[in-house]
């Protein structure tokens, strides 16, 4: 709360000290542009870090972009410039005009701005992100007590600008939905489909639509494409009120070379490594953050904390982690600089991750830090004190690659690639994994998920998807589907258009959507499917070796082992009407879900020796068939025992009489 009188929001020597140490965790309240008072005069206090700049001016509409009229004051030796300008207020556009040591003039957007102009314009906008009337306290309290590893986490990944669109108008030529519109429509859809969380692709301000938000210029601002920061807070608040969590994609790996952005910010490399062998991703055309510089680390950590603490975001999915960990990532021999030990590990990035995750998760119980890491780097989700990086979860890219390679095969050849579906269980508990079928898999001529499936017609492809998604739900690990995969989007995804919602008019596509809904509702409702994701003992193969028939069968157990689910998945179009599967216990099993509807819903075990087990079930397994069965107990045996007990009690009573 701002108070009239005195100087508010001023940067103190202690602020400068903490920033120089890389430990000013709420630096976003100091740097940038903030409504403030000088005495009783209201205005805006601007502050920017530009240690190599000769002079810095604030320019904007308020001074007709005069590069001489509002020069900032240099504070101390840390390179922070500050200026209070009276009489201006929120919605004022501005930039910093930085005069370099060699006499050049640079127009730069504010790295700490909370709001920016809609592209193609590039100026920052004064705003006030304080004072939003949050009403999600119940959700936030629940988050603190949530054990992520033993909770259901099912994520709907989406790109807000292409999930749905209006027809373009003069006022809104792109047809983008507004944050407040999206809050209501998305909430209704996600709740209906059984997802627990949404993951928002690149929402931090970015200039180029085609980057999907992964080349960021505004690390402290939600993109203005869909509304203001307050509108975005409304979006978060509304989803939380409806028990939907929010994960945000966050990109500390690199940034673009746009002139108004971070590159050569004060006339020399500031946010990026100076040596281009460390400071550039040539393949991506971007710059790499200097993780060895305290102020840069502070900039990134402050951004992470802003989203988690101020915007109530429930987790950050950290993009391109591997590119940060390896000095030779995407580089040929001679194009990279080894570390002090002659190795390819970026030790500064490793320390950054340990600091980041310890701080964010230590201050925010129940929040998530999720690594998109594509290599075999050990202990990504391990504890920092044990040499790990401290992430909550890791995207299971190995599973995803094997899974999709298998699914794309003609069913005849799947028998020769059976291990692609079983190999992931050899390392399933080495990290806390999330199974992902993300946007990356349905772009750049990779085809949509539906079109990856073999078969000559829509029916075969959709049946393939049903059994594939069933296998995914049963496999240990949290779950993520990209938008459109739930109803069989036919075309590859493009950020330039909305999803092909019209395909749901087809009976088969509608059936697929309803089946996926049933899968995710089942997932949320059965502890066997999420309690033991991160501990051994929650999964057991029944038959992992039925390669000739391309059938997989396995058991998922709840933490107390009392609840058991049997999964059977047939990945060929051949009916196996005489199929028998060994089960762990005698008694009755109920069909919870099946991809082909059958009349029988309760199956009684029979004695046998199937899969090395004494009890078995006979099930008419259809081609591309999948079924989930739940153990109910042995009701016949229970009834017999009760009858015997009743007889004993009757005889006992006769003797007494």
C-alpha positions, -999 to +999 in steps of 0.1 A: +000+000+000+014+034-010+014+061+016+015+098+008+045+115+024+081+106+023+098+088-006+082+054-014+097+026-035+131+042-034+161+019-039+183+018-008+219+008-004+208-024+011+186-031-020+217-025-041+238-048-019+213-077-021+209-073-058+247-074-063+248-106-042+220-121-063+197-125-033+171-097-037+142-121-042+116-094-046+137-072-069+106-067-091+092-044-065+122-021-069+134-022-105+110-014-133+083+012-131+061+017-100+035+042-089+051+061-060+050+094-040+076+119-034+063+138-005+027+143-014+033+143-052+022+112-070+041+099-100+062+069-112+096+058-100+117+042-127+148+021-121+170+000-144+202-019-142+227-007-169+262-007-154+280-001-188+257+027-198+271+062-199+237+079-194+201+066-192+170+086-200+133+077-196+114+085-228+077+081-237+046+099-248+047+121-217+078+139-230+073+133-267+101+107-267+127+135-260+160+117-253+173+147-234+145+156-210+144+129-182+179+118-173+181+091-146+205+092-116+232+066-111+230+050-076+263+038-062+287+015-080+262-013-089+250+002-121+214+010-111+198+041-125+167+057-109+143+086-115+110+097-101+088+115-126+058+133-111+024+136-127+023+105-148+002+074-140-007+039-151-010+031-189+018+055-197+041+039-224+079+043-220+113+030-228+149+035-216+172+054-239+207+042-231+237+061-243+266+037-245+303+043-237+311+045-274+283+071-280+255+049-295+219+054-284+197+024-276+160+023-271+153-005-247+121-019-232+121-023-194+134-058-185+113-056-153+081-042-169+049-058-158+030-049-189+040-043-226+025-029-258+008-054-281+032-064-309+045-051-333+048-022-308+076-027-283+073-001-255+067-010-219+035+002-201+033+016-165+008-005-145+000-015-110-001-052-102-008-047-064-042-049-047-059-076-067-088-091-046-078-127-046-105-152-037-085-185-040-074-189-004-090-224-002-070-235-032-038-220-019-042-236+016-048-270-001-017-265-022+005-262+008-006-296+022-005-314-012+020-342-017+026-339-055+041-374-059+011-392-045-016-369-060-033-371-093-017-346-118-033-347-152-023-317-174-040-302-204-013-283-223-025-254-245-016-224-264-041-197-254-041-179-288-051-210-308-072-230-285-102-211-296-106-179-317-133-154-326-137-141-361-113-111-365-126-076-361-112-042-365-106-039-327-094-075-325-080-086-359-064-118-345-097-129-329-079-137-297-100-146-267-096-124-236-081-138-204-115-133-187-133-151-215-108-179-214-111-183-177-148-193-180-147-213-212-115-232-204-126-240-168-159-255-181-140-276-206-111-288-184-134-298-156-157-317-179-127-335-194-112-346-161-079-327-161-065-314-128-042-287-143-037-266-174-002-258-187+001-226-206+026-224-234+048-193-236+028-166-218+056-143-208+057-113-232+073-121-265+075-103-299+071-131-325+040-152-326+059-180-344+082-185-314+051-197-294+063-176-265+097-194-261+117-163-271+109-140-243+115-102-240+093-096-209+101-120-180+079-101-156+049-095-179+020-117-191+016-112-228-008-083-237-023-104-265-051-115-243-055-086-219-038-069-189-019-083-159-051-077-138-071-097-164-045-125-161-049-125-123-086-129-128-079-159-150-057-176-124-082-167-096-112-182-114-094-214-123-083-218-087-118-212-074-128-242-096-100-264-084-079-262-115-042-258-111-020-237-135+015-245-148+033-218-167+061-225-193+092-205-182+123-200-204+155-192-185+177-209-212+179-182-238+164-149-251+160-134-286+181-107-303+153-082-308+168-047-305+144-036-278+151-066-257+179-079-234+206-084-260+236-061-255+213-042-232+236-013-222+258-015-253+277-046-242+268-082-232+250-078-199+224-105-195+243-129-218+277-145-216+303-122-233+321-151-251+298-161-280+309-197-276+289-197-244+266-167-250+249-178-283+227-206-295+236-203-332+210-229-342+182-210-324+195-175-332+193-166-295+215-154-266+223-175-235+220-160-200+252-156-180+244-178-150+277-168-134+266-132-129+247-125-096+225-099-110+214-121-139+206-150-116+187-125-095+167-114-125+157-150-133+149-161-098+129-129-092+109-137-123+102-173-111+091-160-077+069-133-092+048-159-111+046-184-082+041-159-053+024-128-068+004-144-096-004-176-076+009-199-104+012-235-092+042-246-111+068-236-137+077-260-165+113-250-172+120-251-209+152-265-226+170-275-194+195-297-213+207-267-233+216-250-200+234-280-184+257-288-213+283-263-226+285-282-259+247-284-265+240-278-302+277-269-308+304-286-328+339-293-316+358-261-312+326-240-308+323-243-271+344-237-240+350-265-214+346-258-177+375-256-153+377-294-152+378-297-190+342-311-190+311-301-209+289-294-178+279-258-172+286-257-135+272-222-132+238-234-146+239-264-122+244-240-092+216-218-106+191-246-107+200-258-072+195-222-059+164-217-079+146-249-069+156-248-032+144-212-029+111-215-049+100-248-034+113-239+001+092-207+001+062-222-016+051-256-003+031-276-028+044-257-059+060-275-087+092-270-107+092-293-138+122-299-160+119-304-197+152-323-198+159-347-227+192-364-216+203-389-189+216-362-165+213-379-131+191-368-102+172-341-120+145-345-094+170-356-067+175-336-035+200-308-037+218-321-006+223-354-023+237-339-055+205-335-073+190-305-091+159-303-069+132-303-095+097-316-086+093-336-118+110-343-151+093-347-185+098-383-196+112-377-230+126-412-233+091-428-228+076-403-252+100-411-280+097-449-276+059-447-272+054-427-303+078-448-324+059-479-314+025-463-321+035-452-356+044-487-367+022-509-388+007-534-363+025-563-381+059-548-372+050-540-336+060-575-325+096-567-334+096-535-314+078-548-282+106-535-259+098-499-269+068-502-247+084-521-218+118-504-216+106-474-197+098-495-166+135-503-162+141-466-152+106-455-142+116-448-106+150-431-113+132-397-114+098-383-106+084-384-141+056-368-161+045-387-192+040-361-220+025-360-254+032-323-259+029-297-286+064-305-298+052-338-312+024-324-335+043-297-354+070-294-381+056-322-403+055-347-374+017-350-380-011-348-355-015-376-330-043-391-349-024-391-382+006-408-366-015-438-361-014-466-387-045-477-405-063-468-437-094-453-422-104-430-394-119-459-374-086-478-371-067-446-362-091-437-335-091-472-320-053-471-320-055-438-300-079-453-275-056-482-266-025-460-267-041-435-242-052-464-220-017-477-218-005-441-209-030-437-181-019-471-166+018-464-168+035-448-137+040-411-140+019-379-141+001-372-174+001-345-200-019-342-232-017-313-257-049-297-267-067-313-296-053-348-289-083-355-268-107-354-297-084-365-326-074-332-342-066-341-378-043-313-389-010-305-373-012-277-347-005-241-359-005-210-337-022-192-365-056-208-362-079-224-336-083-261-331-105-280-356-134-282-332-157-291-360-143-326-363-162-335-332-193-336-354-180-370-365-193-398-344-159-414-340-142-382-329-169-376-304-165-412-291-128-406-287-133-374-267-158-392-244-134-421-240-105-397-231-128-380-206-136-414-191-099-422-188-090-390-170-120-393-147-109-429-139-074-416-133-086-390-107-109-415-090-085-444-085-056-440-060-039-470-077-032-448-107-014-420-089-004-428-053+026-450-062+040-431-092+073-424-075+078-456-055+085-491-065+058-517-058+029-498-074+034-515-108+037-551-117+038-567-151+015-596-157+028-603-191+055-581-206+066-606-232+036-613-254+053-598-284+038-621-310+003-608-302+014-573-292-006-575-260+005-559-227-010-567-193-001-552-159-013-544-124-014-510-106-016-511-068-026-485-043-002-475-016-018-499+009-020-527-018-057-531-010-068-517-044-057-533-076-063-524-112-057-548-141-048-533-175-049-553-208-040-535-241-041-551-275-021-532-301-031-551-332-065-552-350-068-590-344-095-602-320-084-625-292-117-638-281-102-667-262-077-644-243-068-654-207-049-634-182-034-644-149-045-623-119-031-620-084-062-629-064-092-652-065-125-635-067-144-610-088-131-582-111-153-554-123-148-537-157-142-500-150-134-490-186-131-507-220-125-494-255-150-518-269-183-521-250-192-557-239-223-569-220-204-586-192-192-562-164-181-587-136-156-614-142-151-643-118-116-659-116-111-695-124-082-718-115-054-722-140-018-715-146-018-684-168+012-661-166+025-682-137-005-674-116-030-698-100-060-677-108-070-664-143-098-645-161-111-653-196-119-621-216-130-616-252-103-591-262-111-573-294-087-559-319-072-526-307-090-535-274-082-521-240-098-529-207-093-518-171-105-542-144-108-536-106-105-563-080-137-564-059-128-593-035-141-628-033-178-622-025-186-659-028-160-668-003-172-640+020-208-653+017-197-688+025-177-676+055-207-656+067-230-687+063-206-709+082-204-683+110-242-681+112-244-719+115-219-719+143-239-692+161-272-711+157-257-744+170-241-725+199-275-710+208-292-744+206-268-758+232-274-729+255-312-735+253 
